[in-house]
Amino acid sequence: MDNDNRLKIYVETYGCQMNLADTEIVLGIMNKSGYSPTQIIDDADVVLLNTCSVREHAEEKIHQRLGIIKKQKLNKPNLVVGVLGCMAERLRANLLEKRKVDIVVGPDEYRKLPELLDGALAGTQGIGVRLSRTETYDDITPFRTEGISAWLSVMRGCDKFCTFCIVPFTRGRERSRKLGSVVREVEQLVEKGFREVTLLGQNVNSYRDEKYDFADLLAAVANVDTRLRVGFTTSHPQDLSDKLIDTIASRDNLCKYIHLPVQSGSDRVLGAMNRTYTRGHYLGLVRKIRSRISNVALSTDIIAGFPTETDDEHKETLSLMEEVRYDGAYMFKYSPREGTPAYKLGDDISEEVKAGRLSEIISLQQRISYDVNQTTIGKVVEVMIDGTSKKSDLQLSGRTDTNKTVVFPVGSYKSGDVVKVKIDKATSATLFGEVVTSLN
């Protein structure tokens, strides 16, 4: 069939990197089924929103977006609209009953998309939201446009059941891809010119393929090409092993950056969250990481205003931040998610108090990030170029292997090149400098 005659599909992605990887899987399935991916929504015959349910605000954005798309559908009656991902899994028939969408498909049912879209194009609503204990999409080739960085999902689901988290209910239980399959996909990415891969999982360091654990997988991927930069996210403190720490330390092309969510600095709150570690265990892990991995950067997730959290427990979180001194953090107000154990606790902390606590957390982290980044002034760092800076065409932007953004003057470089930059200025979010050497 001539490509110009193929139905065009547009996917809009919300939420985490797992959703970005899932969108590439969806486009891979649909491209193989005769659809042509498009980045222009007005050209599309099918519009899919790949959604997130982690926080209430994320779902509100989707409802607003569906309202706008519904108006577009008035001018294009045959347009098929669908919701994918975690919100599809959580709200299911509700989205269909209100006739907001034509199809609803959860994270484990993307193989059904061609069939469901055939029905929708014929005027029949469709739903596929069954969770799986085996689906990993191991045999699906993701549809990726040219680039230098790729997100690569190596496992799906989560078995931790943190009381605030909807993920085990929207993405199901943990299951891992085969190590050999992941390595083959990385080899293909290297052949296509990709310079960086990030291995993804809800709790990626609980990866398991028979005798292989995540440290084995990470080493195998790093060995594909020593010039390939390899990172991963997200970790759970309980599963970050000595073997994994030593693996990261032993290979130059493994990123010296670990995202290690703590959520709270209070043991009582951590218990209420079912985080399965204590403040002391977490701080001991941080000390171990820093003693074994030179110049490692750490980031975290923090929730402000978890149900029953007291002012003193909030201060415990602030004191933990002062002790760890994270390079960066993702910081949020607690958002109740119906269906989670924490939802039954009641949302007993006012929005005003939550906002105040979050403001204190953000202000402290900005100060810490600024102070940490000042220590890079005068140092030379290796930077992989992403492209032109967002603020000026006269500057390029890239990242270190510690995930710090570096901005420097334009030169005869391209995306994917690695350069050495001497840092002469730093803010809480960005390093600035001049290129001293190109490594390409």
Beta strands, then each sheet from edge to edge (+ up, - down):
strand 1: 8-13
strand 2: 36-37
strand 3: 46-51
strand 4: 80-85
strand 5: 103-105
strand 6: 126-128
strand 7: 149-153
strand 8: 155-156
strand 9: 175-176
strand 10: 196-200
strand 11: 208-209
strand 12: 212-213
strand 13: 229-233
strand 14: 257-259
strand 15: 297-304
strand 16: 328-333
strand 17: 380-388
strand 18: 395-399
strand 19: 405-409
strand 20: 418-426
strand 21: 430-438
sheet 1: 2+ 1+ 3+ 4+ 5+ 6+
sheet 2: 7+ 10+ 13+
sheet 3: 8+ 9-
sheet 4: 11+ 12-
sheet 5: 14+ 15+ 16+
sheet 6: 17+ 18- 19+ 21+ 20- 17+
end
